[in-house]
Amino acid sequence: MVESHPLASLFTPRSVAVVGAKKDNDYRWIRCVSTFQGPVYSVNIDAHETSGIEALGVRNYPRLLDIPGPVDYVIISVPRQVAPIVLRDCIAKGVGGVTLFTSGFSETGSAEGRELERTIAQMASDAGLPLVGPNCMGVFNPKIGLRNFLELYAGETGPVGFLSQSGTHGYNFALMGYPDGIRISKLVSYGNAVVLDSPDYLEYLRDDPDTLIIGMYIEGVRDGRRLFRLLRELTPRKPVVIWKGGQTAAGTRATASHTGSLAESMVIWRAVMRQTGAIEVDSLEEMLDTMKALLYVQPTTHDRVALISMTGGQSVVTTDAFAKVGLQVPPLSEESYERLSRFFNTVGGSYRNPIDMGSNWEAGEQTREILNILEADPQVDIIAFELSLNLLHRRLEANSTFHTFLLELLISHKHRTRKPFLAIVTPSYVPEAEQELRRVLLSEGLASFPTFQRAARALHGSIGYQRFLADQ
């Protein structure tokens, strides 16, 4: 049970203490946990800081051991030389987990940094203390209001767990995923990983009932065999999407100075992902898109895509984008062509596949009929519909009836189709309209992507995972 897991107090604490909050950084860690649904304490030996801390409604204590009652989770933000002293108090207090935000350890390459890191790692390991970091942002659990950045949301939750060796990538994933309907169950930024490493967190998320999909940004791992075994066990139950940092010689050098990690060969990593069924991505955008496809696009093992575009040029590049990742853009059935020829006669249009709408998109009922034809076509497994806001904006702005009709048409098809259906809402000169359209579509469970290339890659990753499951 996840409640009895050694990391339970780390991810779902009942009380939190912040050590080292200072006016210089606007007491940022205390502000971060202001949304936490439980007692919050401060520990700071500097009496000059007490009034500022307590003005935020948080009681300050000179030492962790002075706090009455248990403390589940401690966030440490102190100079690196002081870290072992605070850690000693955490062990004596019997806390359930610690995040060491402090940097300046092995990632600096200095002898002092490496020695201090060995000291804290040995202390925590000997005491059986779950230590996150150092050089990290720690845990984000929005359900209980435990945040590691001020801008993050609280009180909401979702099915996506995320493990990130980088604090920035974890932060960006949570914030950028939010408007795309990607909600976090648990997220951890774990930095140098001197005690707890990615397999430890992965094992927790494996058993966490709130987590249905897992994403990972990883630079290196100490026990690759353990990670491999966990992935092989986990992916048949929950999809895992991996973004490996340090894929080049220059990137490998950067990981050493970022988190002190030694990056393994990408040949090895790709073999691990292929053999375990983990989905490989190469950027934050691809991570988010793949998550969105897993969450909102109906799963399939088939790859024949019908593409609907609004202009001829777009139809060409759309086809290239889907074909380049290995998806098929096949001819339609003869019956479909016969049905389309009855009304598809506007100059500038074409209906081979991709279907270049020309001016036909302005006739709403014809758009509905095209969707019906593709739904019935046995040559089509997936339907992708482009919405070019640069073309649509003036019509939508001038005719609210058409705006309503178009949205209802797409949403209605989404709810009744037996085939995966997705939208490509190409960016426009009116970003507000683009954001609103994406929001409305997503509220009805219809995923949209900003480019053909991103939609194709996300769909390819999702199909690959479903094929892996089918082979198990």
N, C-alpha and C positions, 0 to 999 in steps of 0.2 A: 504493500500500500504506500502511496506517495506521502501520506501523512506521517509515516514512520521512517521515511527516507532520511539519511544523514544530512541532506541539504534542505529539508523542509523548513527549518527555522530561517534559512538564508532567503528562500524564495517567498515564504509566507509567514514573516515574523509577526509577533503580537506586540512587540515594543521595539523602539529604535533609539539608539544614542548616536549623536554626532560629536566626534572628538576633533577639536581644532578649528571650529567655526570662527571667522574673523571679520571685522568690519572692512578690512582691505578688499575682500571679495564679496562684500555685501551679504555676508552670512549665507552664501549660496546654498550650502548643503542643508541648512535648517529650512530655508525657503523651499527647497526641493521636496522635503518631506512634510511640508505644511499640510498637504492633502492626505497624509497617512492616517488610516483608520485605527489608531491606537496611540498609546503614550509615546511621546517624543521627549528625549532628554538631551541636554548639552553637557559636554565636558570641556572645560577650558580653565587652565591654571592662572591665566592672566586676568586679574580682577578688573582691569580696564575694559575688558570685553563684556563683563557680566551684564551691565545695564542695557547694552545694545541687544544682547541675546534675549534677555528677559522681556524686553519691549516687544519682542515677537511672540510672547506668550509661552516661552519655553524656559523651564527651570534649568539653571546652570549649576554644575557641581565641579569642584576642583579635581576630583578623580573619579574614574569609572566605578571604583569600589564604593564610593560614597552614595551611589544611587540606590535607593531602597527598592527591594524587589528584583525580579529577574529582568534581564535585557537579552532579547533574542538576536538582535542584529546591530552591528556597530559599523559606522562609516568613519574611517580615519583619514584626516587631512592635516598632517603635521609634517614638519621637516624630516627628511629621511633618517637623520641621526636619532630622532626621538621615537621613531616607529617601534623599535624593539621594546622600549619601556612601556608604551601603550599596549602593545601586544601581550606583554607579560600580565598586565592588569585584565585584559580580555580573558586570558586563560584562567586567571584566579577567580574572575567573576563567573566563569562558566557560560559565556555567551554562546549562542548557537551558530553564528557566522559573522565574518568580518569582510568588509571591502576596504582594501588599502589603496586609496586614491593616489597617494603620494608616488611620485616618479623619482628618477635619479638612481636607478639600480643597474642591473646588468645591461640594460639598453644603452647606457652611456659608454660602455666599454672600459670604464675605469676600474682599477683594483678595489677602491673603496666601495663603489657601487655593487660590484660582484660579491664582495665579502658581506656587506649588509644584507644582500638578498639571500645568501646562504644562511645567515643567522636567522632571519625571520622565517625562512622556509623550514629550517630545522625545528624552531620553536613550535610552529603551528603543527607540523607533522607529528612531533613527539606528543603533543597534547591532543591530537585528533581534532584540531580546530579547523573547520572549513574556512579557508582564506581565499578570497577573490583578489587577483592581482599579483603584485602591485602594478602601478601605472595603468589604472583602468577606471571606469565609471561605475562598475557594479551592477546592481539589480534594478530592473524596472518591472513592476507588477501593477498595472493600472487598476486591476480589480480592487486592490486594497489601498490604492493611492500612494504606493511606494514608487517615487520617481527618482531618476538620476540626472535629469535635466529639467530646468524650470518650464520650458516650453511644452513639455509632454503632457498628455491628457491623463485624467484620473477619473475613476468611477466607472469606466467602460472596460470591456474585455472582449476577447476574440479567440480564434482557434490557432493562432500562429505563434510559435515559439521561435526565438532568434538568438543565436550564439555568435558573439562577435569579439574577435581579438582587438578590434578597434572601437574606441568609444564613439568616434565621429560616424563610422558606418552604422553602428547600432542606432544612434540618434537619428541619422538621416533616414534609415529604413523605417523607423517608427513614425516619424513626422511625415515623410513623403508617402508612406503607405496608407496613412489615415484617410485622405480624401479619395483613395481608390478602394476603400472598403476593406483594407487589410488591418485587422485589429490584433493587438498583441495579447497573448496569454501570459508569457513570461519572456523576459529578455535579459541577457547578461553580457556586459562588456568585461572581459577577463584579462586583458593586458598580457603581462609576462608569464602568467600561469605557472607560478613556482610551486604551488601545492595542488590546486584544482586545475585540471586541464579540460579540453573539449570533451573527452569521453565521459568525464564525471557529470558534466552538465547534460550531455546527450542521454545518459542513463536516466537522469531525473525526468527529462522531458518524455522519454520513452514511456514512462509509467504515469505521466501527468494526464488525467482525464480531460483537462481543459485544452490540451495541446493536440491538434490534429495534423498540423503541417509544421515542419521545422526548416528554418533557414540557417546557414552557417557562413560567416566570413572567417576564414582561417588562414593563418600565415605559416604555422608549423605545429607539430604535435610530438610529444615525447614518446608516447607508446602507440606507434602506428598500428601494430597488430590488434591492440584492444579496440581502437577506433574502427578498424576493418570489421572485426567480429560484431561490434555493436551495430554498425550500418547494415551488415548482412542480416542481422536479426530484426532490425527496426523497419527497414524500408518496405517490406511486405505489409506492414501495418500502418505506417505513416510515411508520406513522401518526405524526402530530405533533399533540399536544394543547397548546393555548395558553391560558394564563390571563393576560389583559392587566390590569395594574395601572394605575390612573389613568384610570378610565372617566368620571369626572364632573369638573366644574370644581374642586371641592374636592380630589378625588383627584389631579388634575393638579398642583395646588400642592404636595401632599404628596410627589409623586415628585421634584420639584425639590429639596426639602430632604432627601430620603432618599438619592438617588443622583445628584442633579444632572441628571436626565434631563428632556428636553422631551417630553411625551406628545403624540402625534398624535391626531387626531380618531378617535373610535370608529367613525364611518362608514367611514373609510379602513381601519381595522383589520378590520372585519367584511367589507369587500369583499375584502381580501387573503385572509382565511381562507376565504371562500366560493369564490374563484377558484382557490385552491391546494389545497383539500381538507383543510386543517388543521381540527381539531375545536376549537370555541370552548367554554370553560368559564368560570364566574364565581366560583369559590371553590376553596379547597384540597380540600374534601370532594368537589366535583364532579370535580376533577382525579383524585383517588384512585379514585373510583367508576368513572370512564370508563376509567382504566387497568385496573382490575379486570375490567371488561366486555370490553375488548380482549384481555386475557390468558386469561380463563377462560370466557367465554360464546361458544358456537359462532357464527361470523360468519354473517350473513344480510342480504339486501337487503329482506326481507319484514317486515311490521309488524303482522300480525294476532296479537293476544295473547290466550291463554286464562288467566284469573286464577282461582286457587283461594284462597279466604280461609276463615277459621275462624269468623267471625261476620258477621251482616248489615251492621252498621255499617262494619266494615272493608271489606266488598265494595263499598260505595258509594264510600268515599274512595279505594280502590284504583283503581276505574274512572276516577274524576275525575283522579287523578294521571297515569295512562297516556294518557288522552284529551287532557289539557291540553298535553302535549308533542307531540301529533300522531300518536300510535300508535292503532291500531284495536282495539276490544274487540268483535268481531262476534258475532252469534248463531252457535250451533253448527249442525252439519248435523242433518237430521231423524233420520238413523240414530243419531247420538250421543244425541239426546234420547230416542229409543226405548230404547236400551240403559240410559241413566241411570234412566229411569222404572221399570225392573224392580226396583231396590233402593233408590232414593233417595226414601224416603217418610217420613223422620224429621221430626217437627214442628219448625219453625224453620229448616229448610234450604231451599235453592233451587239449581237447576242450570241456569239460563239462560246465563250467562256475564256477570259472574263467577259461579263456583260457590261458593255459601255452604254450607259443609260442615255447619253446625249441629252435631249430635252424631255425624254420620257419621264424623268423623275418628277417633273412638274405636274404630271397626271397621276394623282395619288392612287387611283384604283388600278392603274397599270403596274405600279410598284407592288401593290398587294398581289396581283396576279403573277408577277415574276417570282415572288417569294413562294407562292403556292406551287408553281411549276417546279421550282428547285426542290421543294419539300418532297414532291412526288417522284423526282428523278432518281432512278436506281444507280446512276453513275456518280451521284453526289453524296458525300458523307458529311460535309461541313459547309456552312454558308457564312461568308464574311462580307459585310455590307459597309461600304465607305460612305461617310457623311462629310463632304467638303464644306466647311462652314464659310469659306470665302465665297462659294457659289450660293450657299443656302441663306446666308445672313440677311440679305436685303429682303428676300421673299418671306423669311420667317418673321422679320421685324414688321413688315407691311401687312402680313396676313396672319393674324393669331389663329384663325381657323385652320390654316394649313399647318402651322406649328403644332397645334393640338393633334391634328389628324396624323401627321408624320410620326409623332411620338407614340400615339396610341397604336398605330400600325406596327411599329417595331416591337413595342412591348407586348402586343397581342401575339405576334409571331413567336416571340421568345417563350411565352407561356404555353403555347400549344405545340411547338415544334418537337419532333423526336430526334432532331439532329443538333449537334453543337452549332450555336449561332453567336456571332460576335460582331462588334462594330469597330470601325476604324474612323475615329473622329479626328480628321487632320487639322492641325493647328491653323488658326486664322488671325487676321488682324484685329479681331475682337476677342481677346482672351476671356473676358467675362462670360460671353455667350458660350464659348467652348467649355469652360468650367461648369456652367449651369447645365449644359446638355449632358456632360459626363455624369454629373450628380444625379440627374433625373433617371438616366438609363441605369445607373448602378443601383439606385433605390429599388428598381424592379428586377435586379439580378442580372442585368445585361452588361457584360464587360465591354469596355471600349479601350482602344489603344491609340496612341498618338501618331504612329507611323506604321506603314505596311511591314517594314522590316522587324519592328519590335513585336507586332502581332504574330508574324510568322515564326520567329524564334520561340516565343512563349508557347505557341501551339505545338511546335515541334517537341519542346521539352515535355509537355504534358502527354502527348501521344507516346513518346518514348517510355515514359513511366508506366502508362497503361499497358504497353506491350510487355514490359518487364513483369508486371503483375500477372499477365495472361500466361507467361511462360513458367510461372512458379508451380 
